[in-house]
Amino acid sequence: MKAIEKYHLINDYLLELIKKGNTGTPEELCQRINVTERTLFRYIEELKLQGEQITYCRRTQSYVLDNLN
Protein backbone atom coordinates (compact mmCIF):
# COMPACT_ATOMS: atom_id res chain seq x y z
CA MET A 1 0.00 0.00 0.00
CA LYS A 2 1.33 3.42 -0.91
CA ALA A 3 1.90 5.96 1.84
CA ILE A 4 -0.77 8.32 0.50
CA GLU A 5 -3.34 5.50 0.47
CA LYS A 6 -2.48 4.63 4.07
CA TYR A 7 -2.79 8.30 5.02
CA HIS A 8 -6.27 8.55 3.50
CA LEU A 9 -7.42 5.31 5.13
CA ILE A 10 -6.27 6.41 8.56
CA ASN A 11 -7.66 9.91 8.05
CA ASP A 12 -11.09 8.55 7.04
CA TYR A 13 -11.13 6.06 9.92
CA LEU A 14 -10.08 8.73 12.41
CA LEU A 15 -12.83 11.09 11.25
CA GLU A 16 -15.38 8.27 11.52
CA LEU A 17 -14.33 7.56 15.12
CA ILE A 18 -14.44 11.26 15.98
CA LYS A 19 -17.95 11.62 14.50
CA LYS A 20 -19.08 8.72 16.69
CA GLY A 21 -17.33 10.18 19.74
CA ASN A 22 -15.57 6.86 20.13
CA THR A 23 -11.85 7.63 20.03
CA GLY A 24 -10.88 7.11 23.64
CA THR A 25 -7.91 8.94 25.09
CA PRO A 26 -5.09 10.07 22.80
CA GLU A 27 -2.95 7.20 24.09
CA GLU A 28 -5.68 4.64 23.36
CA LEU A 29 -6.30 6.11 19.94
CA CYS A 30 -2.61 5.96 19.07
CA GLN A 31 -2.59 2.25 19.85
CA ARG A 32 -5.80 1.74 17.91
CA ILE A 33 -4.49 3.29 14.69
CA ASN A 34 -0.85 2.31 15.30
CA VAL A 35 0.75 5.77 15.19
CA THR A 36 2.75 7.89 17.60
CA GLU A 37 1.06 10.60 19.63
CA ARG A 38 2.80 13.28 17.55
CA THR A 39 1.52 11.71 14.32
CA LEU A 40 -1.99 11.54 15.79
CA PHE A 41 -1.87 15.26 16.56
CA ARG A 42 -0.75 15.92 12.98
CA TYR A 43 -3.74 13.97 11.64
CA ILE A 44 -6.10 15.90 13.89
CA GLU A 45 -4.53 19.22 12.90
CA GLU A 46 -4.93 18.29 9.22
CA LEU A 47 -8.62 17.52 9.77
CA LYS A 48 -9.00 20.90 11.47
CA LEU A 49 -7.36 22.59 8.48
CA GLN A 50 -9.94 20.85 6.30
CA GLY A 51 -12.67 22.59 8.30
CA GLU A 52 -13.55 20.00 10.94
CA GLN A 53 -14.22 21.50 14.38
CA ILE A 54 -12.56 18.89 16.58
CA THR A 55 -12.10 19.16 20.33
CA TYR A 56 -11.27 16.75 23.10
CA CYS A 57 -14.04 16.11 25.66
CA ARG A 58 -12.58 15.28 29.06
CA ARG A 59 -15.91 14.02 30.35
CA THR A 60 -16.26 11.33 27.69
CA GLN A 61 -12.51 11.00 27.12
CA SER A 62 -12.94 11.22 23.38
CA TYR A 63 -12.35 13.59 20.51
CA VAL A 64 -15.64 15.00 19.23
CA LEU A 65 -16.93 17.34 16.55
CA ASP A 66 -18.01 20.65 18.07
CA ASN A 67 -20.86 21.09 15.64
CA LEU A 68 -22.50 17.88 16.91
CA ASN A 69 -22.57 18.95 20.58
C-alpha positions in Angstrom: 0.0 0.0 0.0 1.3 3.4 -0.9 1.9 6.0 1.8 -0.8 8.3 0.5 -3.3 5.5 0.5 -2.5 4.6 4.1 -2.8 8.3 5.0 -6.3 8.6 3.5 -7.4 5.3 5.1 -6.3 6.4 8.6 -7.7 9.9 8.0 -11.1 8.6 7.0 -11.1 6.1 9.9 -10.1 8.7 12.4 -12.8 11.1 11.2 -15.4 8.3 11.5 -14.3 7.6 15.1 -14.4 11.3 16.0 -17.9 11.6 14.5 -19.1 8.7 16.7 -17.3 10.2 19.7 -15.6 6.9 20.1 -11.8 7.6 20.0 -10.9 7.1 23.6 -7.9 8.9 25.1 -5.1 10.1 22.8 -3.0 7.2 24.1 -5.7 4.6 23.4 -6.3 6.1 19.9 -2.6 6.0 19.1 -2.6 2.3 19.9 -5.8 1.7 17.9 -4.5 3.3 14.7 -0.9 2.3 15.3 0.7 5.8 15.2 2.7 7.9 17.6 1.1 10.6 19.6 2.8 13.3 17.5 1.5 11.7 14.3 -2.0 11.5 15.8 -1.9 15.3 16.6 -0.7 15.9 13.0 -3.7 14.0 11.6 -6.1 15.9 13.9 -4.5 19.2 12.9 -4.9 18.3 9.2 -8.6 17.5 9.8 -9.0 20.9 11.5 -7.4 22.6 8.5 -9.9 20.8 6.3 -12.7 22.6 8.3 -13.5 20.0 10.9 -14.2 21.5 14.4 -12.6 18.9 16.6 -12.1 19.2 20.3 -11.3 16.8 23.1 -14.0 16.1 25.7 -12.6 15.3 29.1 -15.9 14.0 30.4 -16.3 11.3 27.7 -12.5 11.0 27.1 -12.9 11.2 23.4 -12.3 13.6 20.5 -15.6 15.0 19.2 -16.9 17.3 16.6 -18.0 20.6 18.1 -20.9 21.1 15.6 -22.5 17.9 16.9 -22.6 18.9 20.6 
